[in-house]
Amino acid sequence: MTHILLVNAQKLNHKVAQELKKQKLVEPTAWAPFVKTAHAKDRLPDTQDWWYNRSAAILRSIAKLGPVGTEKLRTKYGSSKNRGHKPSKFYPASGNIIRKILQQLEKSALVKQTEKSNNKGRILTPKGKSFLDKIAVQVHKESRKEEKA
């Protein structure tokens, strides 16, 4: 997990999303092209690969936050809704999208459910840790090459 914290999060998420898509570890559902990612959003996501990007971000969040559940991730990915002349209000992200992604990551054996004392949620499996670490090392090497050039 130390490598994950050393690299740029955006570059890491992008690379992890590419690997998830290439290895077919997660797949967008049939309804994914037609949904918003949260109640507070006005439009659909701009990119076609948003499912993979969200999966990569969730995988990184699980690595950082430890046992994490759907509700914590809904809060993390939620946002403020523009309600016109009324004050903005926070709304959590879609729980169905997060649940489906977590189930797919579990199916591909990158995360597993656990119960540590009072904390229930999902954590990375050894396969998930090595998957993220390998990609983080690649991103770190690429960024060092860019610095030297």
N, C-alpha and C positions, 0 to 999 in steps of 0.2 A: 504494500500500500504506500510505501514511501515514495515510489516513483510517480504515483498518481498525483501527489501533492506538489511535485517539483516542476511539472510541465504546465503549459498554458491550457486551461480548461477547454477553451473553444477549439483549439487544435486537436486535443485529445478526443473530445466528443465527436468531432467531424470524422476522425480516423476510426473510432470505435463504430460509428454509424455505418461507415463504408464496409468494415469487416462483418458487422452483423448482417448486412444486406448480401455481401458476397458469400458468406457461409450459410445463409438462409437460417439463421438462428431465431429470428423473429420475422413474422410476415404480417403486413397490414390486413385488417379484417375487410370484409366485403363492403361495409358501410363507411370505412375510413375516409374515402375521398369526399364524403358529403357532410362531415360533421365539423363543428367548431371545437376547439380544444378546451374551452371554458365558457361558462354562462356570460362572463364579462366581455368576451371577445365579440367584435362586430362582424368579422369575416372569417372565412376558412383560412387555413394556413397557406402561405404563399408557395412553399416548395412542395414538390411531389413526394419527397423523401422525409416528410416531417415525422412519420411513424418511427423511422429508424433513428432520427435525431433525438426524439423524445425517449426512445428505448435506451440510447447511449447515455443520455443525461440521467435517467433513472438508475441505470447501472452504476454510474459514477457516484450518485447520491447515496446509494446503498453502501458502496465502499467507504464513503466518508462518514456517514451518520450511524452506521451499525444497525442493530435491529430497527427496521423502519417499516411502517405499515402504510396502507392506502391513505388514511386520513392525513398523516404527516406530509405525504407527497402531494396530496390535493392542496394543502395549505402552501407548500413550497412553490407549486406551479400555478397557483391562483393569481388573480390580479384585480385591480380596481376597475369598476364599471363606470363609464361615463353616463350619468343619468340626466343629462341635459342641464336644466337650471338647478336641480337638486344636488346636494353634495354627493361626491363619489362614495361608493361603498365597496368593500372587499367581498369578492366571491371566490370560492375555491374552484380549482380546475375540475374537469370531468373525471369522476371516479371510475366510470366504466372503461375509459381509455387506459387509465393507470392499472386497473385490475387486469385487463386483458394482456397488457405488456408484461406485468409481473408473472402472470400465468405462463406466458410464452417463454420468459427467461427461466422460469422454473422447469419447464418442459425440456429446455435445452441444457439443463443442469448447470447454469451459471449462478443461480441463487437458490436458496432453500428457506423454508419456514423454520423459525426457532422460537424458543421461549426462554429468555434469560431473566431470572428472578421475576420482576413485575413487567418487564418489557417483552412484548410479543412483536413479531415482525419478520422481515426477511433479511438474511445476511448473504454474503458471497460464499460460494463453495470454493474449494481449492482450485477447481477448474476455472471459475470466474475470476479469482485473484490472478492466476497465471495469465489468463486472457487479457485482463486489463494491464498487468505489469509489462507483458511483451509489447503491447501497443504503446504504452507510456515510454518505454525505453526507445522504441523507434522514433517517436515524436521528439524525445529529448535529443537523440542523435541528429535528427533533421534540423532542429533549431540551433544546435551547436555548429552545424555546417553553414547555416545561413549567417550566423554571427561572424564566422571566419571569412566569409566571402565579402 
